[in-house]
Amino acid sequence: MPAYQYVALDTAGREKRGLLEGDNARQVRQQLREQALLPVSISEVERTEQNRAGGRFTLRRGISATDLALLTRQLATLTRAGLPLEEALLATSQQTEKPRVAAIISGVRARVLEGRTLADGLGVFPQVFPEIYRATVAAGEQAGRLDGVLERLADYTENREILQSRVRNALVYPILLTIVCIVIVSLLLGYVVPEVVNVFKAGKHQLPLLTRVLIAASDGFRQWWWLLAAGVAGVIWGTKRWLQNPNNRRRWDHGVLRLAIIGRVARGVNAARFARTLSILTASTVPVLEALRISGEVVANLPMREAVAEAAVKVREGAPIARSLGVSRLFPPMLIHLIASGESSGELETMLERAATNQERDMDGIVNTAVNILGPAMILVMGGIVLLIVLALLLPIFELNQLVH
């Protein structure tokens, strides 16, 4: 029985929104009329989500990682408690406070009620449930261990959200500090400096070189600030268009990996994603080649993703995973050694999880060190710029004092 989102008006003319299940839209309209509501619009959840992913511009194609982790944890807890799958889905949809999340879960439940598997129901919303999610659920259903697989998925989604939150939180301070520096310098050049230098321009003696440079910079900024803003926007837009070309993206990502600190962070984040994803897939009895393919898709760096694809070809020919990944020399040596140890001992899942934890720990240390260095560095740069502006304003005053004496 499909799920439908509706917009209706009550007897007082107030708008009501909600979700109802029915065999078709006509039946849903009848249910609304029985509730003394006037239907305005009714749309099937599945079609609505397909339209979102089918080319329409929208800022919310999927749901947040936090919402995905929460609903996965709730579903895992309910199935572990022995509730039938359709009841667990119903309870999860009723538990969430976000209408769109509830609508998506109801759409999945409608497919399950039709006799399809949970993986098939999730496949209706590919923009919400990534391929690793659907493949893991399918493997768990085939093995009869859906509750355990959902527990692993809940841990995976929560750990990934924690990792992303760490990176975002680490970048907040440098980005905020950079924005403040740009705003302060712009205010000085656009408003403060012109008011002060008008006093100096009235004099007939030549101003110091630093003061003249500051006046020229201030005049140029006030006159051409819009051109500067357009240039920055053009560079950002052009860079994004340039990176859409796979060859350009490959060269860019290669360059990122060569950078001292940024390269280590990029390598560590992608290696941790790969190891964590491969760990949960192998633990869920997903075939190795399929697990490698899906794990490669979560790697954002293109050369590292291509290295995983090349490793999968070698594994198909009978080579070990560790040796196949080590050929590219793009993945951290510790990750390769732990995978090799897991393959030889038969504990690949455990070693992959340990490798992911080690990479995340190393990344935290690198990011914290970089932030601790970048913050004072930005303050020093800002202080140097302000010092130059102050000197440029004070030098004419010093020269006037010397002339007076």
ZILIN-V102744 format. One line per field, one symbol per residue. ss: DSSP state (@ for helix, = for strand, . for the rest). psi: psi as a letter, one per 20 degrees, with the letter a starting at -180 (. if undefined). Layout:
# ZILIN-V102744
ss = ???
psi = ???
This chain:
# ZILIN-V102744
ss = ..=======.....=======...@@@@@@@@@@...=======@@@@@@@@@...........@@@@@@@@@@@@@@@@....@@@@@@@@@@@...@@@@@@@@@@@@@@@....@@@@@@.......@@@@@@@@@@@@@..@@@@@@@@@@@@@@@@@@@@@@@@@@@@@@@@@@@@@@@@@@@@@@@@@@@@@@@@.......@@@@@@@@@@@@@@@@@@@@@@@@@@@@@@@@@@@..@@@@@@@@@@@@@..@@@@@@@@@@@@@@@@@@@@@@@....@@@@@@@@@@....@@@@@@@@@@@@@@@....@@@@@@......@@@@@@@@@@@@@..@@@@@@@@@@@@@@@@@@@@@@@@@@@@@@@@@@@@@@@@@@@@@@@@@@@@@@@@@.
psi = oqqpqqprpahjjqppqapqqrhrhghghghghhjkqopgqpqpgghghhhgijiqpqjmgbrqhggggghggghggghhijqqghhggghghhhqiphgghgghhhghhhghijrrhhgghihmhigorhhgghggghhghiklhghghgghggghghhhgghhggghhiggggghggggggghggghhggghhgihhhhhriqpqqghghgggghgghghhkhhhgghgghhggghgghhihphgghghghghghiqfghghggggghhgggggghghghhjkpqgghhgghhhhiohpghhghhgghhhghhhijqqgghhhihhkhqqhhggghggghhhijlggghgghggggghgghgggggggghghghghgggghgghggggghhhghgghhhhhg.
